[in-house]
Amino acid sequence: MSPSAPHDLERPGTPPVEEIIALAARAEVEDGDPPFSDQTLVDLRRPDGRVRTVLVRAAGGALAGAAVRVRGSGDDDAHLVELVVDPGHRRRGIGSALAATVAGETTGAVRAWAHGGHPGAAVLAARHGLAPVRELHRLLRPLRDATDLPLPAAVPAGFVLRAFEPGRDEQEWLRVNAAAFADHPEQGRMTLEDLREREAEPWFDPTGFLLAVRAEDPRTVAGFHWTKVHAGDGEREPIGEVYAVGVAPEQQGTGLGRALTAAGVNHLARLGLPEVMLYVDGDNTAALRLYERLGFRPWHLDVMYAGTLPA
C-alpha cells in the first residue's frame, strides 16, 4: 500500500508489456498524445533488467495506471521516467501515488517526459523537485486535398534516393545517424539492437525509409528520411510521421535535408494519409523554419522535466 494514496501497488519482476501497451493506447485515444516514447516501448520488451515498472490495478484486475523507469546506461546517465493513468481512473490519486513511489525508490539524476505538457504533470514534477529543461514540439501538416503536393524534392546533383535494405544498410545507417545526431540525447544513441527491434515492429516499412546515396557509390549513405505510419482505429484515421531526418555533417547546408524531408512527405501523401506529423526540439530554430516553409504548423508540445533525487 502506498503511503501517499490508498492504492495497491505492484512491482512485477517482468513487465506485462501488452497490458501496458493497451493502457497507453487507451490514454492516447483520450489525450491525443502517446504517454510513452518509442524507446521506452522498446526497452520494456528487453529482458536486461534496466526497466522497472510500478502498476496500479482497478477492482477486477484491469490495469489503471503504470509508471516505467528505465535505468541510465552510464555512470552519469539519468533514469528516464514516464507514467500513464487510464482515462477512466483519473483524479483518484493514482498518478500521485505512482510518482511518489518511483521517486521514493530512485536516487540520482532523473528525466521525466510529460507528453502533451499537461498542467497536472507540471505539478507532479515540481512536487518532486524536477524542473522543465526541454521542449519537444509536435507539428502537423495536412496531406489530403493539399494543392502544393508533391513538394519539390529534387536532390542535389550526384545523389539519388533509394529504399533502406534490411540486412545490408544497418551499420552504414547507424554511422550516419550517430554523426548527424551527435548532440541528440536519444536519436544519436541508437544501437544496432535498437534498430533491429524497430525493424521487427508492425509499422516498419523499408519502402518509406529513404536513403540518399551517391549515384556512383550506392552503399555509402549521405542522409536519410525514415517515415512511419501510425495505424488508425475506430476513433482515428491513420497518420504519417516524419520519424527521423538526418544528413551527414559534411553534406549539411547542401539542400539534401530539405529534399529528403519533401520526398518523405510526398511518399506519405501517396499512401493516401490525411495528415503527417513530426517532432522537433524547441531550440532547433533552423529545423522549425524549414518545417514551417514546408507547411507544418504547431500542434502539441511535450515537456521534459529533470532533477536529482536524494538518496
N, C-alpha and C positions, 0 to 999 in steps of 0.2 A: 504494500500500500504506500502510495506517495505521501510524504509528509505535508505537501502543499495542496493536495486536492484528493478527494475520495475516489480515486481510480485505481483499479488493479492493473499493475504494470507487468508486462512480460519482457524478458531479455533472452530471446531464443539463441541457442548456440549456432543454429543455421537459419538465416533469414527466410521467411516464407515469401519468396520472391514474387510468385504470381499473385498472391494476395495483396502485396504492397503495390504492385503494378496496377491491379484492378482498382485499389483505393485511389491511387494517383489519377487514374483515368476518370473516376467519378468527380474528383475535385477539379480536374481540368475542364470538364464539361460545364461545371458551375462557374468557375472563375475565369475561364479563357486563358489560363496560364498553367503550364505544366509545373507541378511542385518540385520535381527533381530534374537535375541536369542529365544529359545523356551519359556523361562519365559516371555519375552516381549509379545509374541503372546498370552500366557495365560492371562496376565494382561490386554491386550487390550479388552478381552471379559468380564471383570469383571465390574459390574456397581457400583464400590465402590468409584469412584471419584479420585483415585490415578493417573490415566492416563490422560495426556493432549496431544493432537495432534495438529500440525500445518501442513496445507496442501497447496500445490500449484497445480492449475488445468491449463491444456493447453486449447487452444481455442477449443470449443466444449464440454468442461466439463470433459475430461479424466484426471485422476489423474497423475500428472507429478512428484510430489515429496511429501514426507511425513517425518516429524520428530515426534518421540514418546518420551515423557518424563514421566518416572514413578517416582512418588514422593517417597522418602525414607520412610520406615515404622517405623523408630525410631528417637529419638531426634538427634542422631549423624549420622544417616544413610544418604548416599549420594543419590541424584537424579541420575537415570540412563537414559542416552540419547542415542538413535540410530536414524539414518536417512538414507533415500534412495532417489535416483533420478532415474526416468525412463531412461533407456539407450538411448532412442530417444530424450531426452530433456537435455542432459548433455552439459557442457561447455557454459551454458547460465546464470550462476549466481544463479541457483536455490538452490544448496547446500549451498552456502554462505548466501543466504537470509534466509534459514531455520535455519542454525546455529546461525546467528546473532539474529534472532527473539527469539529462545529458550534461548540464553544467556541473552538477554535483559529482559526476563520475569522470570528468575531464579536467586535465591540467595542461597549461601551456597555451600556445597560440591557437586561436580558433578563427575560422571564417565561416560565416553563415549566409546563405542566399535567401532573400525574400523575393520570390518570383512574383512579379506584379507590383512590388513595392507597397504592399498593403500596410495601412497605418497600424494595425494590430501587431505586425511583425516588428515595426519600429519600437513599439512599447516593450515587447518581449526582449529585443536586443538591448535596449537601454537598461532594462532591469538587471541584465547580467553583465553590464559593463562593456558592451560592444557598440562601436560607433560606425557610421557609414563610411566606406573607403572607396567604393567603386560603383559606377552606374553602367548598366548594360541596357542599351536601347534596343527595342524591337520595332522595326519599321515594316510597313505594309505597302504593297503595290497591287492594284487591280490588273488582271490579265484578260479577263473576258470582256469582249467588246472594246478593247483598248485600241485606239486608232493609230497609235505610234509603234505598234509591234508589226514586224520584228524590229528590234533595236539594232542600230548599226554595230556589227560585231566583226568588222574586218581586223584581222590580226596583223601585227607588224610584218614587214617583208621578211621572208626567210623562215617564218613559223607556220605551222599547221596545227589544227586541233584533231585529237583522236580520243577515243574512249579508253578509260583505265582497263587494264587487263589483269584480273586476279591471277596470282601465281607468278606474275612476271614483274609487275611495276611497284610492288610494295616497298622495297628498300630504296629505290630511287625517289619515290614519292615521299617517304619519310625523311630523306636527306633534304629535299626542297622545303618540305613543311617545317622542319626544325629551323632552317635558316630564315625562312620567311616570317616565322612566328617566334623568333628567339627571345623576345621580351614578353610573350604572351603566357600568362600563368597556367593555362590549360592546354590550348591547342599545340603550343610548341613542345609539350612534354609527351605527346602521343608516342606510344611504343608499337612495335610490331604486333604484340598481343592485343593492344587496344584496337589497332586497325583490323586485324583478323576477326575480332569479336564483332565489330561493326559490319564487316562483310557477311557475317552469319545472320545479321538481323533481317527480318522480313522486308524492311523498307529499302535495303541496299539494292541499287541498280547500277551496274557499271556503265550503262549507256548514258547515264546522267552524271557521270564522274569524268569531266572533260579535262584532258591534259594538253597543254601547249608544248610542242616539241619542235626542234629544228627539222626542216624538211629532209636535210641530209643526215640527220642523226636522231631518228625517232625514239631511241631508247633514253635519251637524256631529256629530263623534264625541266622546262623553264618556268612553268606556272600551271595553275590548275583551278578549276571551279567544280566543287563537289556539291551537287544538288541533292535534295531529299524531298520525298513526298510523304506528308502526313495523311494517313488514311482517314476517310470520313466515316461517319456513323449515322444513326438515325437523326441525330441532332445537328450535325455539321457536315458541310461539304469538305472534300479533301482540299488540302492547301499545300503549295510548294514552298520550299525553303532554299535560300542561298546558304547552304550549310557551311561552306568554307571556301574562300577565295584567297589564294596565295601566289606570290610571284617571287622567284629567286632574287636575292638582293641586287645582283648585277643587272637584272632586267627591269628593275623598278624605275618608273619615270619614262618608260618607252611606250606607254599606252596599252601594254599587254593586260594589265589588271582590268581596265575598263572593257576591253574586248572580251575577256573571259567572263566578266560579270554579265555582259549583254548576251553572250552566247548561251550561258546557263539559263537566264531568264527566258530567252526565246525557246529553249528546249522545254521548259516547264509550261510555257504558253501552248506549245504544240501538243502537249498532253491533254489539253482542254481544261486545265485547272483554273478556277476563278480568281485566285489571288496567290501572291508569293510574299513571303516574309523573310526577314533576316535579323541577326543580332549584330550590334556594333558597339564597341566601348564608347562611352560619352566623351573621352578625351581624344578620340581618334578623329580629329576635325577633318582631315583630308578625306577619309572614307565617308564621313557623314555628308560632305559636299558632293562627292561622287554619286552616292546613292540618291541624294536629292535631285541631281541632274537627270538621273535615270528614272525618276518618277516615284520614288519611295517617300512615304510620309510617316511621321511619328505615330506609334500605335500603343505600345506597352513599355513599361520600364521595370527592370529588375535591379535590386539594390543588394550589394554585398556589405555585410557588417563584419567587423574584425575587432579582436582584442585578445587579452591574455587572461586566462582563468587561473586563479591561485591554486596552489597545492592544498 
